[in-house]
């Protein structure tokens, strides 16, 4: 029973949540497919499904940066990324 409770708690922690992103410049792509599904971008604003686990959300943000452009703000549910998470998100992009 303890193992089942731990698995259930882990599954709940990784629940999909609404995500938003602001790009530094207008999106290179209007639609971006990520591990959590389709994100829609209009101008510098993007919205889609994110993840409540920070490391997974950073991976999703990185995919978004790869396909749509540098991310200047990102939130997953009620949690907004700070400078450290945004730096990880954009780390592979050229300056």
N, C-alpha and C positions, 0 to 999 in steps of 0.2 A: 504494500500500500504506500509506503514512503516513496518508492521509486516512481510510482504513478503520479503522486502529488508533485514530485519534482519535475517530471516531464510536463505535466499540466501547467505548472508555474512558468516553465521555460517557453511553452507554446504561447501563453498569454503575454509574456514579455515581448515576443516577436510579432505582435499583432500588427496588421496593416493599418496605417493611419493616413489622413489627408496630408499631403505635402505641398509646399510652395517653394518656389525659387525665384530670385531676381538675378538676372544676368547683367554683366558689365556692359554689354552691347546687345543690340537686337539679335534674336536667336538665329543661328545658322540653319536650324531645322524647326519646322512648326510642330512636328510630331517626333517624339523620341521614345523608343521602346527600351524599357529597363527590365530588370529582374522582377519588378513588382507590376509591370504592365505599361500602358501607354501614358506618356506625359504630353500635354498640349502646351505649346508656347506661342504667345502673341507678343511681339515686340520684345521687351525685356522681362516679361512675366511668364512663368511656367507653373503648371499645377498638375498633380497626379497623385498616385498612391505611393506612400513612403513606408518606412519601417520604424517602429518605436525603439529598436536597438541601435545605439549610436554607430557601432562599427559597420553594421549592415547599411544604415542610412548614409554613411560616408561613401561606401561603395556605390550606392545608387547616385549620390551627388557627383561622384567621379565620372560615372557613365554619362550623366547629364552634361557635365562640363565637356567631356570628349565630343559629344554629338551636337550640342547646342551652343557652347561657348562658356567662357569664364563665369563662374557663379560668385556673386557678391553677397548674397543672402540666401539662406536655406532654412526651412523649418519642417519638422516632422511632428504632426500633432501639435501639442502645446510647447514643444521644445525647439528653440531656435539655436542654430549653430553659432558658436563663438569664433573668434579669429583662428584658433588652433584647428578646429574642424574644417573651416573654410580653406585653410592652408593645405590640409591633407586632401581635400576635395580637388583643389586646383594644382596640386604639386607637380603633375606631369606636363602641364601646359607651358608653352614658351612665354616668357615675359611680355 
